[in-house]
Amino acid sequence: MTEHKDDRRIFLLNPDHRLIREAAHAGVHVRAVRVDARDESALRAPLAEAAAAGLCVNPVRAVRVLSDPEAVRRLVRDNRLSPGEPSPAPGAMRLSVETLTVHGMHQTVGITAATAYGLIHPAPLTDDTAAEVRAVVTALLDLAGYQFGPAHTRVSLTSRGPVITACRAALADDPVPALVKVAGGFDLAAGAIEVLEGRLVDAVRPNRFAAAAVLDEPWRLESAEIGALPHVRSVLPPRNGSPGHLVIHADSPEAAAERVAVLRSLVVGDGR
């Protein structure tokens, strides 16, 4: 009798095209449903059906809360997860925190900081501050009841501590996944597929810095030309009115800023 290999399967609610693409690449079958994630009554049936089929799903409440920015803000406020500063000062460092959750265990796989030129990963934080940020984000996910999948949380650092400003159950927008991969070799989309299957992922330790220059001016060079420049690891040209970006690697935040300045002058000129 021939043994049949078990099919790898995941459930995706309102699926991200990047996860669909990664699942196809990994040979994982996707059961996908599109529904208003803020509507509990609409969520119950597809989540129950997916759970009955043995797929990893989140509780209805967790899906609803993390799909509603106001519900996230209430959860943060009512549980005093952040200090009483609803509108952080304009100069506060802004962070993007990426987590992967499996069976309710949340692993922080990346903290990225916004800069004057774009983004840098990992965020240049002290160990204590990074620990504070991880703690407040995982506390929010615990309170929401999140069990499986990626989450993207925005945090501002204030004089009184980290303030959560938003959280959603999704992969971060580009170029954050590219930064995480360049800095430490970790593929966020592949990791998300793993936890959606119910499997743990390995811890991530960045071994360099990666920076993304966000360039909204007209580009003077073609993508292929930019990709051939020193230190450039990823290029996404402007499209549909959105700015483009290029991702570089460096040994320090200072070196990253210098490289971005040089590349900016080559790609869009010195008008900024």
Rosetta blueprint (number, residue, H / E / L):
1 M L
2 T L
3 E L
4 H L
5 K L
6 D L
7 D L
8 R L
9 R E
10 I E
11 F E
12 L E
13 L E
14 N L
15 P L
16 D L
17 H H
18 R H
19 L H
20 I H
21 R H
22 E H
23 A H
24 A H
25 H H
26 A H
27 G L
28 V L
29 H E
30 V E
31 R E
32 A E
33 V E
34 R L
35 V L
36 D L
37 A L
38 R L
39 D L
40 E H
41 S H
42 A H
43 L H
44 R H
45 A H
46 P H
47 L H
48 A H
49 E H
50 A H
51 A H
52 A H
53 A L
54 G L
55 L L
56 C L
57 V L
58 N L
59 P L
60 V H
61 R H
62 A H
63 V H
64 R H
65 V H
66 L H
67 S L
68 D L
69 P H
70 E H
71 A H
72 V H
73 R H
74 R H
75 L H
76 V H
77 R H
78 D H
79 N L
80 R L
81 L L
82 S L
83 P L
84 G L
85 E L
86 P L
87 S L
88 P L
89 A L
90 P L
91 G L
92 A L
93 M E
94 R E
95 L E
96 S E
97 V E
98 E E
99 T E
100 L E
101 T E
102 V E
103 H L
104 G L
105 M E
106 H E
107 Q E
108 T E
109 V E
110 G E
111 I E
112 T E
113 A E
114 A E
115 T L
116 A L
117 Y L
118 G E
119 L E
120 I E
121 H E
122 P L
123 A L
124 P L
125 L L
126 T L
127 D H
128 D H
129 T H
130 A H
131 A H
132 E H
133 V H
134 R H
135 A H
136 V H
137 V H
138 T H
139 A H
140 L H
141 L H
142 D H
143 L H
144 A H
145 G L
146 Y L
147 Q L
148 F L
149 G E
150 P E
151 A E
152 H E
153 T E
154 R E
155 V E
156 S E
157 L E
158 T E
159 S L
160 R L
161 G E
162 P E
163 V E
164 I E
165 T E
166 A E
167 C E
168 R E
169 A L
170 A L
171 L L
172 A L
173 D L
174 D L
175 P L
176 V H
177 P H
178 A H
179 L H
180 V H
181 K H
182 V H
183 A H
184 G H
185 G L
186 F L
187 D L
188 L H
189 A H
190 A H
191 G H
192 A H
193 I H
194 E H
195 V H
196 L H
197 E L
198 G L
199 R L
200 L L
201 V L
202 D L
203 A L
204 V L
205 R L
206 P L
207 N L
208 R L
209 F E
210 A E
211 A E
212 A E
213 A E
214 V E
215 L E
216 D L
217 E L
218 P L
219 W L
220 R L
221 L L
222 E L
223 S H
224 A H
225 E H
226 I H
227 G H
228 A L
229 L L
230 P L
231 H L
232 V E
233 R E
234 S E
235 V E
236 L E
237 P L
238 P L
239 R E
240 N L
241 G L
242 S E
243 P L
244 G E
245 H E
246 L E
247 V E
248 I E
249 H E
250 A E
251 D L
252 S L
253 P H
254 E H
255 A H
256 A H
257 A H
258 E H
259 R H
260 V H
261 A H
262 V H
263 L H
264 R H
265 S H
266 L H
267 V H
268 V L
269 G L
270 D L
271 G L
272 R L
